[in-house]
Amino acid sequence: MEPLGPDDPAGVGPYRLVAQLGSGGMGRVYLGYSPSGRKVAIKVIRPEYVQDPAFRQRFAREVIASRAVSGFFTAGVVDADPEGPRPWLATAYIPGPSLQRAVQKSGPFPERSVRALGAALVEALTAIHGASLIHRDLKPANVLLAQDGPRVIDFGISRLCEHSGLTLTGTTIGSPGYMSPEQIQGFRVEPSSDVFSLGSVLAYAATGTSTFGEASVPALLYRVVNEQPDLQAVPTGLRDLIGRCLAKQPADRPELPALMHALTGGRPPVELLAPGWLPEPWHGEDTAPALPDAPTSTTAQPVPVPPHPLPDLPEDVLGRPVGRRRVLYTAVGALAAGGAAAAGWALSRGGPSGAGARRWRFATTGTVLSYPRVAGDLVYAASNDGTLYALDTADGRRRWAYTTGAAIGSAPAVLGGSVYLGGDDRMLYAFDARSGAVRWRFTTQGIVHTPVVTGGVAYVGSADHRLYAVDAATGRRRWAFTAGNDTHSPAVSGESVYVGSSDTNLYAVDAATGEKRWAFTTRGAVSGIPAVASGLVHFGSTDGGLYAVDAGTGKQVWRFDGASVGSSPAIARGLVYVGGGKALHALEAATGKTVWTFMAAGDVHTPAVAGPVVYVGSDDSRLYALEAATGKELWSFLAPAPVHSPAATQDTVYFGCDDSALYAVRL
């Protein structure tokens, strides 16, 4: 991961770019943040491809096909703009090293880890082939290792270069040593070509070297086509299987189901991917590089000093050694721990007795990016490990959990004994709130955002450009409204549904029929959740503005340009609260006049208001409790990593943290 250079863009579409992740023949890959704080990997296409209309058409087709891939072990497509000045593609950010980096740093994997890796990659290829795609460039650098299993990246895109006419004479798209013989020779490529590449990848994981050795590109390509691979260092239990994957003739290679059975012995792949599937020193550790704060300008900034010194964080606070990310945050302005660390990460400044003390912490295998929901004695939280958790509010014990087919970046909605949730697997789910039993599933053609449920209807936006109205009891579609791009999470007020879209519009739609009432156009994507109060709709745009428009007519009442708006707004007692960069602003809801501004040391996320207090999480690893009327800091809670959007009740605030946990903090 490298800082942005002077020639790198500060943003792409609705995403702010904060670092370079790498580059390749197609373009450069960046780490970006969505307005809601979700981390994404964004590939921006190289300028030389932009002027080719045929390339753009193929890119658009490949994006559509790639969106159909929903396997858990693939990095799903989150967003894309094939028509922009520089086409780009955003996928889920995977917190982990590549297989290539892991092997280079720590050596070959043991057989059990290779089998787990292979089973997951077979499942990923099954999903890719099921969407009528062929990867064509499966290699160690395109396999990312997360604690809950590997993820395959760059599927369905590499063949664009193959047809672009922009490659150098005599070159072939792919990676020498991992390409199939038929791909090297320019013959028709079938799914069995990916099986050959898979065999090469597994051999690399098991031995630390390419099965065809090290040589110049022409020599390496010759060996793949004409010579047998060197499998002497491959463990005996895997040698025959990998050898069959590397057969010169495509028809001699095993089919994916047979390959899965040979790797797992008939056991479910999930059993092989239990915690600790990665070898030392990777298992149980945070495998991702430390992430920078999302900047508010293109200028590279040093790591900010938090408003309060950070305590020295001992090993026993969370019961595990301090990882790299925790060291990063501890190292900035750290002082002796004193009583702060003993209080369980809490730093209370002027709040009521006991406020800001940790009640409990629940560990997930991913990150709770969106705000939790509380109903009765349960708190519901969705994680990008693909799981919805129902936890006891008193002690954090798990009551039930349901794992979907992909990551989850949305928040749950709870109403009438049911929990509703959108997932990156293109599904809207309804669960029994007490047992977790699935009541129904509704399928869309894109990632599903946070739903809102009212009047017996679940309203939800999808990356397939549609806003859906779904019967909350049966899961049957009532209507669908189509926008020009990704439609996001809606708000419902009276007889209208208000929803933003990446096509730069906020739409008002008739709640009963789905007919458009009006559209308000901004200069950027409208991707947050609108807030409606006193006849006004408040919403942010990636053009940097917070807008207030008349709910009935769509006419602008005011616009706030004080800072780049990066969160959804929250409204209470005549004030609207919204995050922009490192600032949390409180504005008069009727006029847009600034009442107060609070500055954190990292980007802030969507706030929550409970009574006279507003709570906001920040990338500076703090949850802040502020006096809602004045912005005065009442207390703050120091976490070991960036804090996401909270949910507050009368006595507890709940929030997700980048240390893969959900926290409950006493108010």
C-alpha positions in Angstrom: 0.0 0.0 0.0 1.4 3.3 -1.1 0.3 6.9 -0.6 -1.5 8.7 -3.4 0.9 10.4 -5.8 0.4 13.8 -7.5 -1.1 12.2 -10.6 -3.6 10.1 -8.7 -7.2 11.2 -8.5 -8.6 12.2 -5.1 -11.9 10.5 -5.8 -13.7 8.3 -8.3 -17.5 8.4 -8.5 -18.8 8.5 -5.0 -15.6 7.1 -3.5 -12.7 8.9 -1.9 -9.3 7.4 -2.6 -6.8 7.2 0.1 -4.0 4.9 -1.1 -2.6 2.9 -4.0 -3.0 -0.9 -3.6 -1.2 -1.9 -6.8 -1.2 -1.6 -10.6 -1.3 -3.9 -13.6 -1.8 -4.0 -17.3 -5.4 -2.9 -17.1 -5.0 0.0 -14.7 -4.2 1.1 -11.2 -6.0 -0.1 -8.1 -6.8 2.2 -5.1 -8.2 1.8 -1.6 -11.3 3.9 -1.4 -14.0 4.8 1.1 -17.7 5.0 0.3 -19.8 7.9 1.8 -20.9 5.4 4.5 -17.3 4.4 5.3 -17.2 1.0 3.5 -13.8 0.2 2.2 -13.5 -0.8 -1.5 -10.8 -1.6 -3.9 -11.2 0.5 -7.1 -9.5 -0.3 -10.4 -9.2 2.7 -12.7 -8.6 1.9 -16.3 -5.4 3.1 -18.0 -5.8 6.2 -20.3 -4.7 4.3 -23.4 -7.8 2.1 -23.2 -10.2 5.0 -22.7 -10.2 6.1 -26.4 -11.2 2.6 -27.7 -15.0 2.5 -28.0 -15.0 -1.3 -28.5 -13.0 -1.7 -25.3 -15.6 0.4 -23.4 -18.4 -1.8 -24.8 -16.7 -4.9 -23.7 -15.9 -3.4 -20.3 -19.5 -2.6 -19.8 -20.5 -6.2 -20.7 -17.9 -7.7 -18.4 -19.1 -5.5 -15.5 -22.6 -6.7 -16.0 -21.4 -10.4 -16.1 -19.1 -9.9 -13.1 -22.0 -8.5 -11.0 -23.7 -11.9 -11.5 -20.9 -13.6 -9.6 -22.0 -13.9 -6.0 -19.8 -16.6 -4.5 -18.5 -16.1 -1.0 -14.9 -16.6 -2.0 -14.9 -13.9 -4.7 -14.4 -10.2 -4.2 -17.8 -9.1 -5.5 -18.3 -6.1 -7.7 -19.7 -3.2 -5.6 -20.0 -0.5 -8.2 -18.7 0.6 -11.7 -18.8 3.3 -14.3 -18.0 2.0 -17.7 -19.1 5.3 -19.3 -17.0 7.8 -17.3 -14.0 9.7 -18.6 -11.8 7.0 -16.9 -13.9 3.8 -16.6 -13.6 2.2 -13.2 -14.7 -0.9 -11.2 -15.1 -1.1 -7.4 -15.0 -4.4 -5.6 -15.2 -5.3 -1.9 -11.9 -4.6 -0.1 -10.4 -7.8 1.3 -8.3 -7.3 4.5 -5.5 -9.7 3.9 -2.3 -10.3 1.9 -2.1 -12.0 -1.4 -1.1 -15.6 -1.5 2.1 -14.5 -3.3 3.1 -12.2 -0.5 2.2 -14.7 2.2 4.3 -17.4 0.6 7.2 -15.1 -0.1 7.3 -13.9 3.5 6.6 -17.1 5.4 7.2 -20.0 3.0 5.1 -22.9 1.7 1.7 -23.8 3.3 1.1 -27.1 5.0 -1.1 -29.6 3.3 -4.2 -28.9 5.4 -4.0 -25.2 4.5 -3.5 -26.0 0.8 -6.6 -28.2 0.9 -8.6 -25.5 2.5 -7.3 -23.0 0.0 -8.1 -25.3 -2.9 -11.6 -26.0 -1.7 -12.4 -22.3 -1.5 -10.8 -21.6 -4.9 -12.9 -24.4 -6.4 -16.0 -22.8 -5.0 -15.0 -19.4 -6.3 -14.4 -20.8 -9.8 -17.7 -22.6 -9.7 -19.4 -19.2 -9.1 -17.3 -17.5 -11.8 -18.0 -20.2 -14.4 -21.7 -20.2 -13.4 -21.9 -16.6 -14.5 -20.5 -17.6 -17.9 -17.1 -16.1 -17.1 -13.6 -17.6 -17.3 -11.0 -16.0 -15.0 -8.0 -16.4 -17.4 -5.5 -14.9 -15.0 -5.8 -17.0 -11.8 -2.4 -16.6 -10.0 -1.1 -16.2 -6.5 -1.2 -12.4 -6.7 -5.0 -12.6 -7.5 -5.8 -14.6 -4.4 -6.2 -12.6 -1.2 -6.1 -14.3 2.2 -8.7 -13.4 4.8 -9.2 -15.1 8.1 -12.5 -16.6 6.9 -11.1 -17.8 3.7 -9.4 -16.7 0.5 -11.0 -14.4 -2.1 -10.4 -14.5 -5.9 -10.1 -11.1 -7.5 -9.9 -9.8 -11.1 -12.3 -12.4 -12.6 -13.9 -11.7 -15.9 -11.8 -8.6 -16.7 -8.4 -9.9 -18.0 -9.9 -11.0 -21.3 -10.7 -7.4 -22.2 -7.0 -6.7 -23.0 -6.9 -9.8 -25.1 -9.4 -8.2 -27.6 -8.4 -4.6 -27.2 -5.8 -4.4 -29.9 -3.6 -2.5 -27.4 -1.3 -5.3 -26.3 2.2 -5.5 -27.5 2.9 -7.6 -30.6 3.7 -11.2 -29.6 2.4 -11.0 -26.1 -0.4 -13.1 -24.5 -2.7 -12.0 -21.7 -2.1 -13.9 -18.5 0.8 -14.7 -16.2 3.6 -17.0 -17.4 3.8 -20.1 -15.3 0.1 -20.0 -14.5 -1.5 -19.9 -17.9 -2.8 -23.0 -19.6 -1.1 -24.4 -22.7 -4.1 -23.7 -24.8 -4.2 -20.1 -23.6 -0.5 -19.6 -24.5 -1.1 -21.0 -27.9 -4.1 -18.8 -28.6 -6.6 -21.7 -28.8 -10.2 -21.5 -27.5 -10.2 -21.2 -23.7 -12.8 -23.1 -21.7 -13.3 -23.3 -17.9 -10.8 -26.2 -17.8 -8.1 -23.5 -18.5 -8.8 -22.1 -15.0 -8.4 -25.7 -13.6 -4.8 -25.7 -15.0 -4.1 -22.3 -13.4 -5.6 -23.6 -10.1 -3.2 -26.5 -10.1 -0.3 -24.1 -10.6 -1.5 -21.9 -7.8 -1.9 -24.8 -5.4 1.5 -26.1 -6.3 3.0 -22.7 -5.6 1.2 -22.6 -2.2 2.5 -26.1 -1.3 6.1 -25.6 -2.5 6.8 -21.8 -2.6 7.9 -22.0 -6.3 6.4 -22.3 -9.7 6.1 -25.8 -11.1 7.8 -24.7 -14.2 10.7 -23.0 -12.5 12.2 -19.6 -13.1 13.2 -18.4 -16.6 12.6 -15.8 -19.2 9.1 -15.3 -20.4 9.6 -17.1 -23.7 11.4 -20.0 -22.0 8.7 -20.3 -19.4 5.9 -20.3 -21.9 7.7 -23.1 -23.9 8.0 -25.2 -20.7 4.3 -24.9 -19.9 3.3 -26.0 -23.4 6.0 -28.7 -24.0 7.4 -30.0 -20.7 6.1 -31.7 -17.6 5.8 -29.7 -14.3 8.2 -30.4 -11.5 6.0 -31.8 -8.6 8.7 -33.5 -6.5 8.3 -30.9 -3.7 4.5 -31.2 -3.6 3.3 -33.2 -0.6 2.5 -36.8 -1.5 -1.2 -36.4 -0.7 -1.6 -33.6 -3.2 0.8 -34.6 -5.9 -1.5 -36.8 -8.1 -4.4 -34.3 -7.8 -2.3 -31.3 -8.8 -0.7 -33.3 -11.5 -4.1 -34.0 -13.1 -5.0 -30.3 -12.9 -1.8 -29.6 -14.9 -2.6 -32.1 -17.7 -1.7 -30.7 -21.1 -5.0 -31.7 -22.7 -8.1 -29.8 -21.2 -10.2 -33.0 -21.4 -7.8 -34.8 -19.0 -8.2 -32.3 -16.2 -10.7 -33.0 -13.4 -14.1 -31.3 -13.3 -14.6 -28.9 -10.4 -17.1 -31.1 -8.4 -14.6 -34.0 -8.6 -11.8 -31.7 -7.6 -13.8 -30.4 -4.6 -14.4 -34.0 -3.4 -10.8 -34.9 -3.7 -9.7 -31.8 -1.7 -12.3 -32.2 1.0 -13.0 -35.9 1.2 -16.6 -35.1 1.0 -16.7 -32.8 4.0 -18.2 -29.3 3.7 -15.5 -26.8 2.7 -16.4 -24.7 5.7 -15.0 -27.3 8.0 -11.6 -26.9 6.4 -11.8 -23.1 6.7 -12.3 -23.1 10.5 -10.5 -20.4 12.4 -6.8 -21.1 12.1 -6.9 -22.4 8.5 -4.1 -20.1 7.6 -0.6 -21.3 8.6 1.6 -19.5 11.1 2.4 -16.6 11.3 -0.9 -15.7 9.6 -3.6 -17.4 11.5 -5.2 -15.5 14.3 -3.5 -12.3 13.2 -4.8 -9.2 11.5 -3.5 -9.9 8.0 -4.4 -6.6 6.5 -2.0 -3.7 6.2 -2.8 -0.7 8.5 -5.3 1.5 6.7 -4.8 5.2 6.4 -7.6 7.6 7.3 -9.6 8.8 4.4 -8.3 12.3 3.5 -10.4 15.3 2.7 -7.9 16.6 0.1 -5.4 15.2 -2.4 -2.5 16.2 -0.2 -0.9 13.4 1.7 -1.3 14.0 5.4 0.7 12.7 8.4 -1.0 10.5 10.9 -3.0 13.0 13.0 -2.5 13.3 16.7 -5.8 12.6 18.5 -7.4 15.3 20.6 -6.4 13.3 23.7 -3.2 11.3 24.2 -3.7 7.6 23.7 -2.9 5.3 26.6 -0.4 2.4 26.4 -2.7 -0.5 25.6 -1.6 -3.7 27.4 -1.9 -7.2 26.0 -4.6 -8.3 28.5 -7.2 -5.6 27.6 -8.7 -7.7 24.8 -6.9 -10.9 25.8 -4.7 -11.1 22.8 -1.3 -9.7 21.7 -1.2 -6.2 20.2 -1.3 -6.4 16.4 0.2 -4.1 13.8 -2.9 -1.8 13.6 -3.2 -1.5 17.3 0.5 -0.6 17.5 0.0 2.1 14.9 -2.7 3.8 16.9 -0.9 3.3 20.2 2.3 4.9 18.9 0.8 8.3 18.2 1.0 10.5 21.3 0.9 7.5 23.7 1.3 8.1 27.4 1.4 5.7 30.4 -1.8 3.7 30.8 -2.8 4.7 34.4 -6.4 4.1 35.1 -7.6 4.6 31.5 -6.6 1.2 30.2 -7.8 -0.5 33.3 -11.2 1.0 32.6 -11.5 -1.1 29.5 -10.4 1.5 26.8 -12.8 4.1 28.2 -11.7 7.8 28.6 -14.5 9.6 30.4 -14.3 13.4 30.5 -17.1 15.1 32.3 -19.8 12.5 31.6 -22.1 10.8 34.2 -20.6 8.3 36.5 -19.6 5.2 34.6 -20.5 6.7 31.2 -18.1 5.5 28.5 -17.1 2.3 30.2 -17.2 -0.9 28.1 -20.0 -3.3 28.9 -19.0 -6.1 26.5 -17.3 -6.9 23.3 -18.4 -9.5 20.7 -15.8 -10.7 18.2 -16.8 -11.5 14.6 -14.6 -12.6 11.7 -15.2 -9.4 9.8 -16.2 -5.8 10.4 -19.6 -4.4 11.4 -19.5 -1.5 8.9 -23.1 -0.2 9.4 -25.0 0.7 12.5 -26.6 -2.0 14.6 -30.3 -2.2 15.4 -31.8 -2.8 18.9 -35.2 -4.3 19.5 -36.2 -5.5 23.0 -33.4 -7.5 24.6 -31.5 -8.2 21.3 -29.1 -6.2 19.2 -28.7 -7.1 15.6 -25.5 -6.4 13.7 -24.4 -7.4 10.2 -20.7 -8.0 9.4 -18.8 -8.1 6.2 -17.9 -11.7 7.1 -21.4 -12.3 5.6 -23.2 -13.0 8.9 -26.1 -11.3 10.7 -25.7 -11.7 14.5 -28.4 -11.5 17.1 -26.8 -10.8 20.5 -28.2 -10.4 24.0 -28.1 -6.7 24.9 -27.1 -7.5 28.5 -24.0 -9.5 28.0 -23.3 -9.8 24.3 -23.9 -13.5 24.1 -25.0 -14.8 20.7 -28.6 -15.8 20.5 -28.4 -16.8 16.8 -26.5 -16.0 13.6 -27.2 -16.5 9.9 -24.5 -16.5 7.3 -25.3 -15.3 3.8 -23.5 -16.0 0.6 -21.4 -12.8 0.6 -20.3 -9.8 2.6 -22.9 -7.5 4.2 -22.4 -3.7 4.2 -26.0 -2.8 5.0 -27.8 -2.3 8.3 -30.7 -4.5 9.4 -34.3 -3.2 9.9 -36.5 -4.7 12.7 -40.3 -4.5 12.7 -43.2 -6.7 13.9 -41.1 -9.8 14.9 -39.0 -9.8 11.8 -35.5 -8.7 10.8 -34.9 -7.5 7.3 -31.4 -7.4 5.8 -29.8 -6.7 2.4 -26.7 -8.5 1.4 -23.9 -8.4 -1.2 -25.3 -11.7 -2.5 -28.1 -9.7 -4.1 -30.7 -10.9 -1.6 -33.1 -9.2 0.6 -33.8 -11.4 3.6 -36.6 -11.6 6.2 -35.8 -13.5 9.4 -37.7 -14.4 12.5 -36.4 -11.9 15.0 -36.2 -14.5 17.9 -35.0 -17.6 16.2 -33.2 -16.4 13.1 -35.3 -18.7 10.9 -35.5 -17.4 7.3 -39.1 -16.3 6.5 -38.3 -15.4 2.8 -35.7 -14.3 0.4 -36.1 -11.8 -2.4 -33.6 -11.8 -5.2 -32.3 -8.8 -7.1 -29.5 -8.4 -9.7 -27.2 -6.3 -7.5 -25.9 -5.6 -4.0 -28.8 -4.8 -1.7 -28.6 -1.8 0.6 -30.2 -1.0 4.0 -34.0 -1.6 3.8 -36.7 0.4 5.5 -40.0 -1.3 6.5 -43.3 0.5 7.1 -46.9 -0.1 6.4 -46.4 -3.8 5.6 -43.8 -3.0 2.9 -40.1 -3.3 2.8 -38.5 -0.7 0.6 -34.9 -1.4 -0.6 -32.4 -0.1 -3.1 -30.1 -2.3 -5.2 -27.0 -1.9 -7.3 -29.1 -3.2 -10.2 -30.4 0.4 -10.4 -33.8 -0.4 -8.9 -35.8 0.6 -5.9 -38.0 -2.3 -4.8 -41.2 -2.4 -2.8 -41.6 -5.9 -1.3 -44.4 -7.3 0.7 -43.0 -7.5 4.2 -45.0 -10.7 5.1 -44.5 -12.7 1.9 -41.5 -11.3 0.1 -43.4 -10.8 -3.1 -42.6 -7.8 -5.2 -45.2 -5.0 -5.4 -43.4 -2.7 -7.7 -39.9 -1.6 -8.9 -38.7 1.9 -9.8 -35.6 2.1 -12.1 -33.1 4.9 -11.8 -30.0 5.6 -14.0 -27.5 3.9 -11.7 -27.1 2.2 -8.3 -30.1 3.1 -6.0 -29.2 3.3 -2.3 -31.0 3.2 1.0 -34.4 4.9 1.1 -36.4 6.9 3.6 -40.2 6.8 3.8 -42.4 9.7 4.9 -46.1 9.9 4.3 -47.0 8.6 0.9 -43.5 9.1 -0.6 -40.3 7.1 -0.7 -37.1 9.2 -1.1 -34.0 7.5 -2.5 -30.7 8.6 -3.8 -28.9 7.2 -6.7 -25.3 7.2 -8.1 -26.9 8.8 -11.2 -26.7 12.1 -9.2 -30.4 12.3 -8.4 -32.6 12.2 -5.3 -35.9 10.7 -6.3 -39.4 11.0 -4.7 -41.4 8.0 -5.6 -45.1 7.2 -4.8 -45.0 4.6 -2.0 -48.1 2.8 -3.3 -47.3 2.6 -7.0 -43.6 3.3 -7.6 -44.4 6.2 -9.9 -41.8 9.0 -9.9 -43.1 12.2 -8.3 -40.0 14.3 -8.9 -36.2 14.2 -9.1 -33.6 16.6 -7.8 -30.2 16.6 -9.6 -26.9 17.3 -7.9 -23.4 17.2 -9.3 -22.4 13.9 -7.6 -23.7 10.6 -6.4 -26.4 10.6 -3.8 -25.5 7.5 -1.8 -26.4 8.2 1.8 -29.8 7.6 3.6 -32.0 10.7 3.4 -33.6 12.2 6.5 -37.1 13.7 6.4 -38.5 16.1 8.9 -40.8 19.1 8.9 -41.5 18.9 5.2 -37.9 18.9 4.2 -35.7 16.1 2.8 -32.1 16.3 3.9 -29.4 14.4 2.0 -25.7 14.5 1.0 -24.0 14.3 -2.3 -20.5 13.5 -3.3 -20.4 16.9 -4.9 -19.6 18.0 -1.3 -23.0 19.4 -0.4 -25.7 18.7 2.1 -29.1 19.6 0.6 -32.5 20.4 2.0 -35.3 20.2 -0.5 -39.1 20.5 -0.2 -40.5 17.0 0.3 -43.6 17.8 -1.8 -42.0 19.6 -4.8 -38.3 18.7 -4.8 -37.3 22.4 -4.9 -34.1 23.3 -3.1 -34.5 25.2 0.2 -30.9 25.4 1.2 -27.4 23.8 0.6 -24.5 23.5 3.0 -21.0 23.7 1.5 -19.0 23.9 4.7 -17.1 20.6 4.1 -17.3 17.5 2.0 -20.3 15.5 3.2 -19.4 11.9 3.9 -22.2 10.6 6.1 -25.9 10.2 6.1 -27.7 13.0 8.1 -29.5 12.6 11.4 -32.2 15.0 12.6 -33.4 15.7 16.1 -34.9 18.8 17.9 -34.7 21.0 14.9 -31.0 20.3 14.1 -29.5 18.2 11.4 -26.2 16.4 12.2 -23.8 15.3 9.4 -20.2 14.3 9.1 -17.8 15.7 6.5 -14.2 14.6 6.6 -13.0 14.9 10.2 -15.8 17.4 11.1 -19.3 16.7 12.6 -21.6 19.6 11.8 -24.8 20.6 13.5 -27.0 22.8 11.4 -30.4 24.4 11.7 -32.7 22.0 9.9 -34.9 24.8 8.6 -32.2 27.1 7.3 -28.9 25.3 7.1 -27.2 27.7 9.4 -24.2 26.3 11.3 -24.8 25.9 15.0 -21.6 24.2 15.9 -18.8 22.0 14.4 -16.8 19.4 16.3 -13.4 18.3 14.9 -12.1 14.7 15.4 -8.7 13.5 14.4 -10.0 11.1 11.8 -12.9 10.9 9.4 -16.3 10.6 11.1 -19.2 8.4 10.2 -23.0 8.6 10.4 -24.0 9.9 13.8 -26.8 8.8 16.1 -28.8 11.0 18.4 -30.3 9.8 21.7 -31.9 12.3 24.0 -29.6 15.3 24.5 -26.5 13.5 23.2 -25.2 12.8 19.7 -22.8 9.9 19.3 -20.3 9.6 16.4 -17.6 7.1 15.5 -14.3 8.2 13.9 -11.4 6.7 12.1 -9.2 8.1 14.9 -10.5 5.0 16.9 -12.8 6.9 19.1 -16.5 7.0 19.8 -17.5 10.5 20.9 -20.4 11.6 23.0 -21.2 15.2 22.4 -23.8 17.5 23.9 -26.4 17.7 21.0 -27.2 21.4 21.6 -23.6 22.8 21.8 -21.2 20.1 20.5 -19.4 20.0 23.8 -17.5 16.7 24.3 -19.0 14.8 27.2 -16.7 11.8 27.0 -15.0 9.5 24.5 -14.3 5.8 24.3 -11.0 4.7 22.8 -11.1 1.6 20.7 -8.2 -0.3 19.2 -9.2 0.6 15.6 -11.5 2.9 13.6 -15.1 3.1 14.9 -18.1 2.9 12.6 -21.7 4.3 13.0 -23.3 3.7 16.4 -26.8 2.9 17.6 -27.9 4.2 21.0 -30.5 3.2 23.6 -31.4 4.8 26.9 -28.3 3.2 28.7 -26.0 1.7 26.0 -24.4 2.7 22.7 -23.5 -0.1 20.3 -21.0 0.2 17.4 -18.7 -1.8 15.1 -15.0 -1.5 15.1 -12.3 -2.4 12.6 -10.8 -4.8 15.1 -13.6 -7.2 13.9 -15.8 -6.7 16.9 -19.1 -5.2 18.1 -18.9 -3.1 21.3 -21.5 -2.1 23.9 -20.5 1.0 25.9 -22.4 2.2 29.0 -24.1 5.6 28.9 
